[in-house]
């Protein structure tokens, strides 16, 4: 085939709607990337970004004006890190997710396991490289977050399988996130940041147990010792209500005693905690995944509201 014949064939292929192999590969790659993003639970990823930005805003309110590049690159690094953590979690949760009827891409088969693994490795590398471009301090925190994600989902004894490990790793992940925001902003760890990160990390770890109410069947098959598996629905809900009330009260106490600027976010969280407690106690014996997840949805909404109010209190 001559050169001119190749050109004519190429023009014919495009006009006839023939798709080149390279175009197919790009489209497939984009589809798998989107599926890996869905697997990482976008709603949770946004909350992690809000925690990161709240840490930056409290540590150095002027950083958005003085260090915008560092904040943007740091936020991207943290997004890659948390995306890795939740994609790894999805890879390790396939048995229970399928048993619980999850429609996530890995459980449903729309995201191949091999692709998810390669994506996770790439995300970890991107997270470390991006963080190192900001500072050694942020790179160290990213490495710690990646390690926590591995310990939670894929270590020798995955900590997701027991209550104590869940609380410790989840709370640590929260604290590291706020510290990462402060590192990207180049600010110190002020008393206000200490109160915020301790209280909201406890909220993550204690109130976050409400997610287990809808996953009992899969967790039992996978050997996970969650509160509903150990105690049953009614007793687990009562204990969760106590944990939620405690977690919600920590921010209010800290704001009143040490950080008055956080009083509004603390009041917002107190209302959220009251809503979660009411939902837990009034929903005992609920059937259907949607009804069982109501306390967890309220828990997530409360996180959004609290962090948006924090950003409003430290506008920069």
N, C-alpha and C positions, 0 to 999 in steps of 0.2 A: 504494500500500500504506500503510495507516494505521500509526501508532506501535504500537498493540497487535498488529497483524498481524506487524510486524517482530519484536516480542518473542516471539510464539508461534512464528514461523519459526526464530528463534534457538534456542529451547528444543527444538524438533523436531530441528534440525540436530545439537545436542549429544547428544540422546537416541538419534538414529539413527546416531551415530558418524561424522557428516560432519566432516571435518577442515578447519578454516579455512585460507585461504592463509597467514596470518601464522604459524600453527602449523607448516605445512610449511616455511616459510622458516627458522624457528628451528631445526627439526630438521635441515634441510640444512646450515645454518651450523655447528651443533655437529658434524655428521658431517665436514665439511670441516676444521674446526679439529682434530678428532681425527686426521684423515689427515695434516695438516701436522705434527702432533706426532710421528706415527710416522715421517714422512719425515725429521725432525730427529734420529732415532735416540735414543730415550729413555735407553738404557744410557749413551750418551756424555754426554747432558745431565746425568745424575746425577753422573757423574765430574767434570764442570765445577763443579757445585755443591759437591762435596766439596773440590775444589781451592780454591774461593772460601772455604769455611768453614775450611779448614786455614790459609789465609793470614791470616784473621781471628784464629783461635785462637793462632797463633804470634806475631802482632804484638801482640795485646792479649787475653790469656786471660780477663780479666774483662768483656769487651765484651758477652757474652751476658747479663750481669746489669745492666751500666751503660748499654748502647746497644742494647737488643733491637729497638726500632723501626727504627733505622738498618740493623741487620743484615738484618732481614726485607725492608725496601724495597730495600736494596742487592742482596740475593740475587735478588729478583724482577727488578730491572733487569738483572742479569747473565744470568738465565735468558732474558729476552727477547732479549738481545744474542746469546747463543750459539745460541738457537733460530733467530734471523735468519741467522746464519752458516751453519748446517747446512741450512736451507731453501734459501738461495741456492745452496749447493753442490749440492743435489739438482736445482735448476733447471738448473744448468750441466752436470750429469752425465747427462742423460737418454739420450744416444746410447750411452755406454759401459755405463750401467746396464742398458739393454734388451739390449745385446749379451751382457752377463754373466748374463742371466737373472734380474735382480733383481726382487723382488716388492714393492719400495717403491711407495708410492701414486702418485708422479709417473710412474715407469717403467711401472706397470701401468695407468695411466689413471684410477685412482679419485680422484685429486686433479687438477682442471683447472689448467692452467698459469696462467691469468689469476687464479684464486683464490689460488694459491700466491704470485704476485707481490704481490697486494694485501695478503696476510697478512704477507709479509716487510716491506713498507713500514710497516705498522701496528706490527709488533714493533720495528722500529728506532726509531720515534717513541716508543713506550712505554718502551723502554730508556733513551733520552736523558732523557725527562721524569722518570722515576722516579729515575734517578741524580742529576739536578740537584736533586731534593728532598732528597737526602742531603748532597751536597757538590760543589763545583766540581771537586775532585780526582777523585771517582768519575766524574763526568760526562765528564771528559777521557779517563779510561781506557776508558769505554764507547765513546766516539767512536773511540778508537784500535782497539778490538776490532772494531768495525763496519768500519773501514777495512781491517784485516788480512783480514777475511772477504771483502771485495770484491776485494782484491788476489789472494787465493788462488784465487777461483773465477771472477771476472768482470772483472778489470782488463784493460788493453790487452794484456798478456801474462800470462795466469793462471799463478800460480806453482805450482799443482798439477801442471803439466805437466813439471816438471824437478826433479831431486833436490835441487839446492842451494836452489831457491826453496821447495820443500816443507819442508825442514829449518828454514830461516830463519823462515818465516811461522808454522809450527806451534810452534816453540820460543818465538817472540815472543808468540803467543797464550797459551801456558802462563804465561810470566812476568807478562804483563798480568793474568791471572786471579788469581794470588796477590797481586799488588799491589792489585787491586780489593778483595779480601777485607780486606786491611790498611787500605785507605782507608775502607771501610764501618765497620770497628771503631774507626777513629780512632787506630790505633797506628803506631809507627815501623817502619822496615825493619830488623829486628834481624839479627845474623849468622846465627841459626838460620833465619830466613826466607830469607835470601840462599842458604844452602846448599840448603834444601828446593826453592825455586823454580827454581834453576839446574839441580839434579840431575834433578828430575822433569820439567822442560821438555825437557831432553835425552832423557829416557826417552820422552816423547811423540814427539819428532821423529825419534829414531833407531830405537827399538824399534817405533814406530808404522809404519815402512815395511813391517812384516810383513803389513799389510792388503792390499798389492799382489799377494801371491802368488796370490790367487784371482781376480784381475781382469785377467789378462794380455790376453785376447782383446779386451775392450772398451777397455782402455787403448791397445792397439796401434792399433785403429781410430780412436781419438780423437787419436792422435799424442802420447800422453803418454810421457815418457822415464823410466819407473820402472826400478828395478833389475832386476826379472824380465824386462822388455821388452828392456833393454840387454844383460844378461848371460846370460839363460836361467835356468831354475829352480835348477839345482845351484849355479852360481857365486853367484847372488843369495843363496841360503840361507847359503852360507859367509860372505859379506860381512856379511849381516844378523846372523849369530851373533857376529861380532866387534863390530859396532855395539851389539848388545844387551849384551854383556859389558862394554863400555866404559861405556855408560849406567848399567848396574847398579852398577858400581864407583864412580862419581862420588859417589853419596850416601853410600856406606860410608866413602870417604876423607874426605869433608867432615865426616861425623859424628865420626869418630875424631880429626880434627885441630882442628875448630872448634866443633862442636855436639854434645857427648856426649848431650844429651837426645834426639837423633835416631838413636841407635844401634839401637834396636829396629825402627823403620821401615826403617832401612838394611839390617838383617839380613833382614827380610821381603822387601825388594826383591831382595836377593842371591839368595834362594831362588827368587823368581819369575823372575829373569834366568836362573838355571841351568835352570829348567824350559823357558823359551822357547828357549834355546840347544839343549837336548836335542831338543825337538820339531822345531826347524828342521833339525838335522843328520840326525835319524833319519827325517824325513818326506820326504826328497828323492825327487822323482818321483811324489809323491802325486797321485792323480786324484780328481776330485769336489770340489765347492766346500766341502763340510763339512770334509773332511780338510785341504784347503789352508788353511782359516781357523783351524786349531787353534793355531798360534803366536800369532795375533792375539787369540784368545779368552784365552789365558794371559796375554798382555800386558795385557789389560783387567782380568782378575781381580787381577793384581798391583797395578794402580793402586788398585782398590777397597781391597785389603788394606792397602796402605801408608798411604793417607789416613785410613782408620779407625783405624789404629794411631797416627797423628799426633794425631788428635782425642782419643784416649785419653791421650796423653802431655801434652796441654794441655787439661784438662777444664774450666777456667774457675773 
